[in-house]
Amino acid sequence: MNMSNPERKQQYSLNKVTKRIRRQVGQAIVDYGMIADGDRVMVCVSGGKDSYVMLDMLISLQKKAPINFDLMAVNLDQKQPGFPEHVLPQYLESLGVDYHVIERDTFSVVRRVIPEGKTTCGLCSRLRRGNLYRFAEENGFNRIALGHHRDDIVETFFLNLFHGGRLKAMPPKLLSDDGKNMVIRPLAYCAESDLARLAADRDYPIIPCNLCGSQPNLQRQAIKAMLAEWERTNPGRTRNIFRSLMHVSPSQLCDTGLFDFAGLDERMNRPDIPTMTSDPVAATENR
């Protein structure tokens, strides 16, 4: 079948996006030591575009990687009314990938505990995370792969900054508080717009979240809108914010737990002791 010139250009652009995502996923895995030989990776698939892309990329890398690791797609059915239970099993069976569906009625718990009109995301997330962690531990998975991308990480940074008073984001690799589960985010370097484009091309069977996705005026949505406006007026700003999270200068911040400000006096006039206060960006801005 012959393609027109616009179609060829569109296909060429899509191929670039696919290759970029695959390269970024591979680079994130290497940079953060996400997956090693012999690992058992539980890939959390929610039915959203991001987790579908993550699963596709991990399956592709598994076939080409110089190491051997196991994958299993796992979905948590939270018993939301109208949830199409057949969609994910049918799709995963078509891929020929091992999968398991955990059935837990967290929906009723959230509705019972959270007052009408209040944000349900916090409790829903905790319950979901607890069930996934427990399944991973009980079934010998030493890696839990989540589909958070670069935009999610930057949004979380601003949520903590504006509403939590903390300089904190969402790390590409995280050891759970109890030290029993290792969480990885292979899409950490990927832009949401790239993921959306690939998902649309591959026509994944998207399952919307009717519990929290339909709630208006969420704080995360406000942050997302802010970043979208910044990106519109200053393309590349989200990427630069993410890069800043990878290049932290503790001596240029204010946390006495991260940097020994009191000990700076001992370093005065001691050229043999590095002060760690050299920061080219700060120096330029202070001129």
DAURKA-V441103 format. One record per residue. N is the residue number from 0. RES is the residue in one small letter. PHI is phi in whole degrees, 0 to 359 (NA if undefined). Layout:
# DAURKA-V441103
n & res & phi
N & RES & PHI
N & RES & PHI
This chain:
# DAURKA-V441103
n & res & phi
0 & m & NA
1 & n & 277
2 & m & 258
3 & s & 288
4 & n & 300
5 & p & 300
6 & e & 294
7 & r & 296
8 & k & 296
9 & q & 295
10 & q & 293
11 & y & 297
12 & s & 295
13 & l & 294
14 & n & 298
15 & k & 296
16 & v & 298
17 & t & 299
18 & k & 294
19 & r & 295
20 & i & 298
21 & r & 298
22 & r & 294
23 & q & 293
24 & v & 296
25 & g & 299
26 & q & 292
27 & a & 296
28 & i & 298
29 & v & 290
30 & d & 301
31 & y & 253
32 & g & 57
33 & m & 288
34 & i & 228
35 & a & 236
36 & d & 301
37 & g & 88
38 & d & 293
39 & r & 247
40 & v & 254
41 & m & 267
42 & v & 265
43 & c & 280
44 & v & 246
45 & s & 267
46 & g & 103
47 & g & 266
48 & k & 300
49 & d & 294
50 & s & 290
51 & y & 296
52 & v & 297
53 & m & 302
54 & l & 298
55 & d & 301
56 & m & 294
57 & l & 291
58 & i & 297
59 & s & 297
60 & l & 292
61 & q & 301
62 & k & 287
63 & k & 250
64 & a & 292
65 & p & 283
66 & i & 239
67 & n & 253
68 & f & 213
69 & d & 262
70 & l & 235
71 & m & 221
72 & a & 278
73 & v & 232
74 & n & 241
75 & l & 257
76 & d & 275
77 & q & 271
78 & k & 61
79 & q & 288
80 & p & 303
81 & g & 83
82 & f & 296
83 & p & 283
84 & e & 299
85 & h & 278
86 & v & 297
87 & l & 295
88 & p & 305
89 & q & 297
90 & y & 294
91 & l & 294
92 & e & 295
93 & s & 294
94 & l & 278
95 & g & 75
96 & v & 262
97 & d & 295
98 & y & 210
99 & h & 211
100 & v & 250
101 & i & 269
102 & e & 254
103 & r & 221
104 & d & 276
105 & t & 282
106 & f & 302
107 & s & 296
108 & v & 297
109 & v & 298
110 & r & 295
111 & r & 286
112 & v & 271
113 & i & 271
114 & p & 298
115 & e & 303
116 & g & 92
117 & k & 271
118 & t & 292
119 & t & 263
120 & c & 301
121 & g & 299
122 & l & 293
123 & c & 302
124 & s & 296
125 & r & 296
126 & l & 294
127 & r & 296
128 & r & 298
129 & g & 298
130 & n & 292
131 & l & 291
132 & y & 300
133 & r & 296
134 & f & 296
135 & a & 298
136 & e & 295
137 & e & 290
138 & n & 246
139 & g & 74
140 & f & 272
141 & n & 258
142 & r & 220
143 & i & 243
144 & a & 266
145 & l & 247
146 & g & 268
147 & h & 289
148 & h & 247
149 & r & 301
150 & d & 295
151 & d & 300
152 & i & 295
153 & v & 293
154 & e & 299
155 & t & 296
156 & f & 303
157 & f & 287
158 & l & 300
159 & n & 292
160 & l & 292
161 & f & 280
162 & h & 248
163 & g & 247
164 & g & 64
165 & r & 225
166 & l & 270
167 & k & 208
168 & a & 232
169 & m & 227
170 & p & 289
171 & p & 297
172 & k & 219
173 & l & 215
174 & l & 268
175 & s & 299
176 & d & 302
177 & d & 274
178 & g & 73
179 & k & 256
180 & n & 228
181 & m & 252
182 & v & 263
183 & i & 235
184 & r & 232
185 & p & 298
186 & l & 268
187 & a & 303
188 & y & 267
189 & c & 265
190 & a & 279
191 & e & 300
192 & s & 298
193 & d & 294
194 & l & 297
195 & a & 297
196 & r & 294
197 & l & 295
198 & a & 297
199 & a & 294
200 & d & 293
201 & r & 273
202 & d & 53
203 & y & 296
204 & p & 282
205 & i & 292
206 & i & 246
207 & p & 287
208 & c & 270
209 & n & 273
210 & l & 277
211 & c & 242
212 & g & 294
213 & s & 267
214 & q & 283
215 & p & 279
216 & n & 60
217 & l & 290
218 & q & 300
219 & r & 296
220 & q & 294
221 & a & 294
222 & i & 295
223 & k & 300
224 & a & 295
225 & m & 299
226 & l & 293
227 & a & 297
228 & e & 292
229 & w & 301
230 & e & 293
231 & r & 293
232 & t & 272
233 & n & 223
234 & p & 305
235 & g & 96
236 & r & 294
237 & t & 299
238 & r & 298
239 & n & 292
240 & i & 296
241 & f & 297
242 & r & 300
243 & s & 295
244 & l & 289
245 & m & 264
246 & h & 228
247 & v & 263
248 & s & 246
249 & p & 304
250 & s & 289
251 & q & 260
252 & l & 249
253 & c & 228
254 & d & 270
255 & t & 290
256 & g & 280
257 & l & 262
258 & f & 218
259 & d & 274
260 & f & 292
261 & a & 297
262 & g & 282
263 & l & 295
264 & d & 300
265 & e & 290
266 & r & 266
267 & m & 299
268 & n & 60
269 & r & 239
270 & p & 298
271 & d & 282
272 & i & 250
273 & p & 295
274 & t & 270
275 & m & 61
276 & t & 254
277 & s & 287
278 & d & 218
279 & p & 304
280 & v & 294
281 & a & 298
282 & a & 297
283 & t & 292
284 & e & 290
285 & n & 272
286 & r & 290
